[in-house]
Amino acid sequence: MNRINTLHLFGKLDQQLISLLQSLRSADWNKPTLARKWTVKDIAAHLLDGNLRTLSMLRDGYFGVRPNDFTYGGLVAYLNDLNASWVQAYQRISPALLIQQLETSGREYHHYLSTLDPDAKAAFSVAWAGEVESKNWFHIAREYTEKWHHQMQIREAVGAPLLLSAEWYAPVLQTFMRALPHAYRDVHAQKGTTVMVIIDGEAGGTWCIQRMDDCWLFSGTPGKATAIVHISHLDAWKIFTKGLSFDEARERSQTEGDQELAEVALRLIAVMA
């Protein structure tokens, strides 16, 4: 699997966000989003938290409140608490000030990422892909998917154009699909069993994994896959970020071959949840 390069997209993605937020009417900020309990303003505040938390912890070495439990479930609970407390506090901050802070912190955040050696060990692994150690380029790609999918939640909530061209969306799907073998980690099958995931659209593609002796690994496209799942590009990002339930994902996708095996791919989650 090749490196996914996303660093060059951060500045442009932030420009898209700032322009969008500056165009919102007062009522737009309180609109509900796919992030369930979060409004448009809550998501914007969460994006600011991501900028400042990265700069504080990774650039400045200041962690503040540290987790007590470093298991996956413990880290998810820790992050959920951080996210909730920040969003709650930012309910008292005006949209104008929030935009200003997003703009200035975004530039510093992007500059910090540009100082990282892409092949060096990242401070945090991409745990949802099953990695206990990741390289910086993968950490950066994960951060890009965070910024992209939260901006998409805002765009969908206010009826703004979605960023679905290959330039924006292809790196997101490529990053999400790195979690495909991990999604099948508890699925036991005969050696040689293959699963193919096909996502349509200009940003989509085909991803295949194969069962080896004791794990699942990416493989070339097989002549005949054991299980195939077809997912719309309009649904893929929502499925993998919990914007759609498993039942909704199953209803909106199509499978071939072993249906139960194919549908495991619909449980892939590419966020810490």
LUMKOLMI-49210 format. One record per residue (C-alpha): residue in one letter; x, y, z; chain; residue number from 1. Coordinates in steps of 0.25 Angstrom, whole numbers. Layout:
<recs>
rec res=A	east=X	north=Y	up=Z	chain=A	n=NUM
...
</recs>
This chain:
<recs>
rec res=M	east=0	north=0	up=0	chain=A	n=1
rec res=N	east=6	north=13	up=-4	chain=A	n=2
rec res=R	east=7	north=26	up=4	chain=A	n=3
rec res=I	east=-5	north=35	up=4	chain=A	n=4
rec res=N	east=0	north=50	up=3	chain=A	n=5
rec res=T	east=-10	north=60	up=9	chain=A	n=6
rec res=L	east=-1	north=71	up=14	chain=A	n=7
rec res=H	east=-3	north=80	up=2	chain=A	n=8
rec res=L	east=-18	north=80	up=4	chain=A	n=9
rec res=F	east=-19	north=85	up=18	chain=A	n=10
rec res=G	east=-18	north=100	up=15	chain=A	n=11
rec res=K	east=-28	north=99	up=3	chain=A	n=12
rec res=L	east=-38	north=91	up=12	chain=A	n=13
rec res=D	east=-37	north=102	up=23	chain=A	n=14
rec res=Q	east=-40	north=113	up=13	chain=A	n=15
rec res=Q	east=-52	north=105	up=8	chain=A	n=16
rec res=L	east=-56	north=104	up=23	chain=A	n=17
rec res=I	east=-54	north=119	up=26	chain=A	n=18
rec res=S	east=-61	north=123	up=14	chain=A	n=19
rec res=L	east=-73	north=114	up=17	chain=A	n=20
rec res=L	east=-74	north=119	up=31	chain=A	n=21
rec res=Q	east=-73	north=134	up=27	chain=A	n=22
rec res=S	east=-85	north=131	up=18	chain=A	n=23
rec res=L	east=-94	north=126	up=29	chain=A	n=24
rec res=R	east=-107	north=132	up=34	chain=A	n=25
rec res=S	east=-109	north=133	up=49	chain=A	n=26
rec res=A	east=-119	north=122	up=49	chain=A	n=27
rec res=D	east=-110	north=113	up=41	chain=A	n=28
rec res=W	east=-100	north=112	up=53	chain=A	n=29
rec res=N	east=-111	north=104	up=61	chain=A	n=30
rec res=K	east=-115	north=94	up=51	chain=A	n=31
rec res=P	east=-114	north=79	up=54	chain=A	n=32
rec res=T	east=-103	north=71	up=48	chain=A	n=33
rec res=L	east=-100	north=56	up=45	chain=A	n=34
rec res=A	east=-91	north=57	up=58	chain=A	n=35
rec res=R	east=-104	north=55	up=65	chain=A	n=36
rec res=K	east=-104	north=64	up=78	chain=A	n=37
rec res=W	east=-95	north=74	up=71	chain=A	n=38
rec res=T	east=-100	north=87	up=64	chain=A	n=39
rec res=V	east=-92	north=94	up=52	chain=A	n=40
rec res=K	east=-85	north=103	up=63	chain=A	n=41
rec res=D	east=-82	north=91	up=71	chain=A	n=42
rec res=I	east=-74	north=84	up=60	chain=A	n=43
rec res=A	east=-67	north=97	up=57	chain=A	n=44
rec res=A	east=-63	north=98	up=71	chain=A	n=45
rec res=H	east=-58	north=84	up=71	chain=A	n=46
rec res=L	east=-50	north=87	up=59	chain=A	n=47
rec res=L	east=-43	north=98	up=66	chain=A	n=48
rec res=D	east=-40	north=89	up=78	chain=A	n=49
rec res=G	east=-33	north=79	up=68	chain=A	n=50
rec res=N	east=-24	north=90	up=64	chain=A	n=51
rec res=L	east=-21	north=95	up=78	chain=A	n=52
rec res=R	east=-20	north=81	up=84	chain=A	n=53
rec res=T	east=-9	north=77	up=74	chain=A	n=54
rec res=L	east=-1	north=90	up=75	chain=A	n=55
rec res=S	east=-2	north=89	up=90	chain=A	n=56
rec res=M	east=2	north=74	up=92	chain=A	n=57
rec res=L	east=11	north=71	up=80	chain=A	n=58
rec res=R	east=17	north=84	up=77	chain=A	n=59
rec res=D	east=18	north=90	up=91	chain=A	n=60
rec res=G	east=19	north=77	up=99	chain=A	n=61
rec res=Y	east=8	north=81	up=108	chain=A	n=62
rec res=F	east=-3	north=70	up=110	chain=A	n=63
rec res=G	east=-11	north=76	up=121	chain=A	n=64
rec res=V	east=-21	north=65	up=125	chain=A	n=65
rec res=R	east=-15	north=51	up=122	chain=A	n=66
rec res=P	east=-23	north=38	up=120	chain=A	n=67
rec res=N	east=-23	north=28	up=132	chain=A	n=68
rec res=D	east=-27	north=16	up=123	chain=A	n=69
rec res=F	east=-19	north=14	up=110	chain=A	n=70
rec res=T	east=-28	north=3	up=105	chain=A	n=71
rec res=Y	east=-36	north=6	up=92	chain=A	n=72
rec res=G	east=-48	north=8	up=100	chain=A	n=73
rec res=G	east=-41	north=16	up=111	chain=A	n=74
rec res=L	east=-36	north=25	up=100	chain=A	n=75
rec res=V	east=-49	north=27	up=93	chain=A	n=76
rec res=A	east=-55	north=31	up=107	chain=A	n=77
rec res=Y	east=-44	north=41	up=109	chain=A	n=78
rec res=L	east=-46	north=47	up=96	chain=A	n=79
rec res=N	east=-61	north=48	up=97	chain=A	n=80
rec res=D	east=-60	north=55	up=110	chain=A	n=81
rec res=L	east=-50	north=65	up=105	chain=A	n=82
rec res=N	east=-58	north=67	up=93	chain=A	n=83
rec res=A	east=-71	north=69	up=101	chain=A	n=84
rec res=S	east=-65	north=79	up=111	chain=A	n=85
rec res=W	east=-59	north=88	up=100	chain=A	n=86
rec res=V	east=-72	north=88	up=92	chain=A	n=87
rec res=Q	east=-79	north=92	up=104	chain=A	n=88
rec res=A	east=-70	north=103	up=108	chain=A	n=89
rec res=Y	east=-70	north=109	up=94	chain=A	n=90
rec res=Q	east=-85	north=111	up=94	chain=A	n=91
rec res=R	east=-82	north=125	up=100	chain=A	n=92
rec res=I	east=-72	north=129	up=89	chain=A	n=93
rec res=S	east=-78	north=137	up=77	chain=A	n=94
rec res=P	east=-77	north=131	up=63	chain=A	n=95
rec res=A	east=-69	north=143	up=58	chain=A	n=96
rec res=L	east=-58	north=140	up=69	chain=A	n=97
rec res=L	east=-59	north=125	up=66	chain=A	n=98
rec res=I	east=-56	north=128	up=51	chain=A	n=99
rec res=Q	east=-44	north=137	up=54	chain=A	n=100
rec res=Q	east=-38	north=126	up=64	chain=A	n=101
rec res=L	east=-40	north=115	up=53	chain=A	n=102
rec res=E	east=-33	north=124	up=43	chain=A	n=103
rec res=T	east=-21	north=127	up=51	chain=A	n=104
rec res=S	east=-19	north=114	up=58	chain=A	n=105
rec res=G	east=-21	north=106	up=45	chain=A	n=106
rec res=R	east=-9	north=113	up=39	chain=A	n=107
rec res=E	east=0	north=109	up=51	chain=A	n=108
rec res=Y	east=-6	north=95	up=51	chain=A	n=109
rec res=H	east=-2	north=93	up=36	chain=A	n=110
rec res=H	east=11	north=99	up=38	chain=A	n=111
rec res=Y	east=14	north=90	up=50	chain=A	n=112
rec res=L	east=10	north=78	up=41	chain=A	n=113
rec res=S	east=19	north=82	up=30	chain=A	n=114
rec res=T	east=31	north=81	up=40	chain=A	n=115
rec res=L	east=29	north=66	up=42	chain=A	n=116
rec res=D	east=37	north=55	up=36	chain=A	n=117
rec res=P	east=26	north=47	up=28	chain=A	n=118
rec res=D	east=34	north=34	up=30	chain=A	n=119
rec res=A	east=37	north=36	up=45	chain=A	n=120
rec res=K	east=29	north=30	up=56	chain=A	n=121
rec res=A	east=16	north=38	up=59	chain=A	n=122
rec res=A	east=13	north=42	up=74	chain=A	n=123
rec res=F	east=0	north=35	up=73	chain=A	n=124
rec res=S	east=-4	north=23	up=65	chain=A	n=125
rec res=V	east=-16	north=21	up=56	chain=A	n=126
rec res=A	east=-23	north=12	up=66	chain=A	n=127
rec res=W	east=-36	north=11	up=57	chain=A	n=128
rec res=A	east=-27	north=4	up=47	chain=A	n=129
rec res=G	east=-21	north=-6	up=57	chain=A	n=130
rec res=E	east=-8	north=0	up=57	chain=A	n=131
rec res=V	east=0	north=1	up=70	chain=A	n=132
rec res=E	east=11	north=10	up=63	chain=A	n=133
rec res=S	east=9	north=19	up=51	chain=A	n=134
rec res=K	east=17	north=28	up=42	chain=A	n=135
rec res=N	east=15	north=43	up=42	chain=A	n=136
rec res=W	east=9	north=42	up=28	chain=A	n=137
rec res=F	east=-2	north=33	up=33	chain=A	n=138
rec res=H	east=-5	north=42	up=45	chain=A	n=139
rec res=I	east=-6	north=54	up=36	chain=A	n=140
rec res=A	east=-15	north=46	up=26	chain=A	n=141
rec res=R	east=-24	north=43	up=38	chain=A	n=142
rec res=E	east=-24	north=57	up=42	chain=A	n=143
rec res=Y	east=-28	north=61	up=28	chain=A	n=144
rec res=T	east=-40	north=51	up=29	chain=A	n=145
rec res=E	east=-44	north=58	up=42	chain=A	n=146
rec res=K	east=-44	north=72	up=36	chain=A	n=147
rec res=W	east=-51	north=67	up=23	chain=A	n=148
rec res=H	east=-62	north=59	up=29	chain=A	n=149
rec res=H	east=-66	north=69	up=40	chain=A	n=150
rec res=Q	east=-66	north=80	up=29	chain=A	n=151
rec res=M	east=-75	north=71	up=21	chain=A	n=152
rec res=Q	east=-85	north=70	up=33	chain=A	n=153
rec res=I	east=-86	north=85	up=33	chain=A	n=154
rec res=R	east=-88	north=86	up=18	chain=A	n=155
rec res=E	east=-99	north=76	up=18	chain=A	n=156
rec res=A	east=-106	north=82	up=30	chain=A	n=157
rec res=V	east=-106	north=96	up=23	chain=A	n=158
rec res=G	east=-108	north=91	up=9	chain=A	n=159
rec res=A	east=-95	north=96	up=4	chain=A	n=160
rec res=P	east=-87	north=88	up=-8	chain=A	n=161
rec res=L	east=-80	north=76	up=-4	chain=A	n=162
rec res=L	east=-66	north=73	up=-6	chain=A	n=163
rec res=L	east=-67	north=60	up=-14	chain=A	n=164
rec res=S	east=-57	north=62	up=-25	chain=A	n=165
rec res=A	east=-45	north=53	up=-26	chain=A	n=166
rec res=E	east=-36	north=64	up=-21	chain=A	n=167
rec res=W	east=-43	north=65	up=-7	chain=A	n=168
rec res=Y	east=-50	north=51	up=-6	chain=A	n=169
rec res=A	east=-40	north=41	up=-11	chain=A	n=170
rec res=P	east=-30	north=42	up=0	chain=A	n=171
rec res=V	east=-41	north=41	up=10	chain=A	n=172
rec res=L	east=-45	north=28	up=4	chain=A	n=173
rec res=Q	east=-31	north=23	up=3	chain=A	n=174
rec res=T	east=-28	north=26	up=17	chain=A	n=175
rec res=F	east=-41	north=20	up=22	chain=A	n=176
rec res=M	east=-39	north=7	up=15	chain=A	n=177
rec res=R	east=-26	north=5	up=22	chain=A	n=178
rec res=A	east=-35	north=0	up=33	chain=A	n=179
rec res=L	east=-41	north=-11	up=25	chain=A	n=180
rec res=P	east=-32	north=-23	up=30	chain=A	n=181
rec res=H	east=-34	north=-18	up=44	chain=A	n=182
rec res=A	east=-50	north=-18	up=42	chain=A	n=183
rec res=Y	east=-49	north=-33	up=39	chain=A	n=184
rec res=R	east=-39	north=-36	up=50	chain=A	n=185
rec res=D	east=-49	north=-45	up=58	chain=A	n=186
rec res=V	east=-54	north=-52	up=45	chain=A	n=187
rec res=H	east=-49	north=-66	up=43	chain=A	n=188
rec res=A	east=-49	north=-72	up=29	chain=A	n=189
rec res=Q	east=-41	north=-82	up=21	chain=A	n=190
rec res=K	east=-28	north=-77	up=15	chain=A	n=191
rec res=G	east=-30	north=-71	up=2	chain=A	n=192
rec res=T	east=-44	north=-65	up=5	chain=A	n=193
rec res=T	east=-45	north=-51	up=-2	chain=A	n=194
rec res=V	east=-53	north=-39	up=1	chain=A	n=195
rec res=M	east=-55	north=-28	up=-9	chain=A	n=196
rec res=V	east=-60	north=-14	up=-6	chain=A	n=197
rec res=I	east=-64	north=-5	up=-18	chain=A	n=198
rec res=I	east=-68	north=10	up=-16	chain=A	n=199
rec res=D	east=-73	north=17	up=-28	chain=A	n=200
rec res=G	east=-71	north=31	up=-33	chain=A	n=201
rec res=E	east=-58	north=38	up=-38	chain=A	n=202
rec res=A	east=-52	north=38	up=-24	chain=A	n=203
rec res=G	east=-55	north=23	up=-22	chain=A	n=204
rec res=G	east=-48	north=10	up=-25	chain=A	n=205
rec res=T	east=-47	north=-5	up=-22	chain=A	n=206
rec res=W	east=-40	north=-10	up=-9	chain=A	n=207
rec res=C	east=-37	north=-25	up=-7	chain=A	n=208
rec res=I	east=-33	north=-33	up=5	chain=A	n=209
rec res=Q	east=-30	north=-48	up=6	chain=A	n=210
rec res=R	east=-29	north=-57	up=18	chain=A	n=211
rec res=M	east=-15	north=-62	up=21	chain=A	n=212
rec res=D	east=-11	north=-73	up=31	chain=A	n=213
rec res=D	east=-15	north=-64	up=43	chain=A	n=214
rec res=C	east=-19	north=-50	up=38	chain=A	n=215
rec res=W	east=-25	north=-42	up=27	chain=A	n=216
rec res=L	east=-16	north=-34	up=17	chain=A	n=217
rec res=F	east=-18	north=-26	up=5	chain=A	n=218
rec res=S	east=-17	north=-33	up=-8	chain=A	n=219
rec res=G	east=-18	north=-31	up=-23	chain=A	n=220
rec res=T	east=-31	north=-32	up=-29	chain=A	n=221
rec res=P	east=-35	north=-46	up=-30	chain=A	n=222
rec res=G	east=-42	north=-53	up=-42	chain=A	n=223
rec res=K	east=-54	north=-57	up=-33	chain=A	n=224
rec res=A	east=-56	north=-51	up=-19	chain=A	n=225
rec res=T	east=-63	north=-59	up=-8	chain=A	n=226
rec res=A	east=-71	north=-47	up=-4	chain=A	n=227
rec res=I	east=-73	north=-33	up=-11	chain=A	n=228
rec res=V	east=-79	north=-21	up=-5	chain=A	n=229
rec res=H	east=-83	north=-9	up=-14	chain=A	n=230
rec res=I	east=-84	north=5	up=-7	chain=A	n=231
rec res=S	east=-89	north=18	up=-12	chain=A	n=232
rec res=H	east=-78	north=29	up=-11	chain=A	n=233
rec res=L	east=-90	north=38	up=-5	chain=A	n=234
rec res=D	east=-91	north=28	up=6	chain=A	n=235
rec res=A	east=-77	north=23	up=8	chain=A	n=236
rec res=W	east=-72	north=34	up=17	chain=A	n=237
rec res=K	east=-84	north=34	up=26	chain=A	n=238
rec res=I	east=-83	north=19	up=28	chain=A	n=239
rec res=F	east=-69	north=20	up=32	chain=A	n=240
rec res=T	east=-71	north=32	up=42	chain=A	n=241
rec res=K	east=-84	north=26	up=48	chain=A	n=242
rec res=G	east=-93	north=36	up=41	chain=A	n=243
rec res=L	east=-101	north=24	up=36	chain=A	n=244
rec res=S	east=-105	north=12	up=45	chain=A	n=245
rec res=F	east=-101	north=-2	up=41	chain=A	n=246
rec res=D	east=-116	north=-5	up=37	chain=A	n=247
rec res=E	east=-116	north=8	up=28	chain=A	n=248
rec res=A	east=-103	north=4	up=22	chain=A	n=249
rec res=R	east=-108	north=-10	up=19	chain=A	n=250
rec res=E	east=-120	north=-5	up=13	chain=A	n=251
rec res=R	east=-113	north=5	up=4	chain=A	n=252
rec res=S	east=-102	north=-4	up=-1	chain=A	n=253
rec res=Q	east=-101	north=-17	up=-10	chain=A	n=254
rec res=T	east=-94	north=-30	up=-8	chain=A	n=255
rec res=E	east=-90	north=-42	up=-16	chain=A	n=256
rec res=G	east=-85	north=-55	up=-12	chain=A	n=257
rec res=D	east=-85	north=-58	up=3	chain=A	n=258
rec res=Q	east=-94	north=-47	up=9	chain=A	n=259
rec res=E	east=-90	north=-48	up=23	chain=A	n=260
rec res=L	east=-75	north=-47	up=20	chain=A	n=261
rec res=A	east=-77	north=-35	up=11	chain=A	n=262
rec res=E	east=-86	north=-27	up=21	chain=A	n=263
rec res=V	east=-74	north=-28	up=31	chain=A	n=264
rec res=A	east=-68	north=-16	up=23	chain=A	n=265
rec res=L	east=-80	north=-8	up=26	chain=A	n=266
rec res=R	east=-76	north=-8	up=41	chain=A	n=267
rec res=L	east=-63	north=-1	up=38	chain=A	n=268
rec res=I	east=-61	north=11	up=47	chain=A	n=269
rec res=A	east=-50	north=21	up=43	chain=A	n=270
rec res=V	east=-52	north=30	up=55	chain=A	n=271
rec res=M	east=-49	north=28	up=70	chain=A	n=272
rec res=A	east=-62	north=23	up=74	chain=A	n=273
</recs>
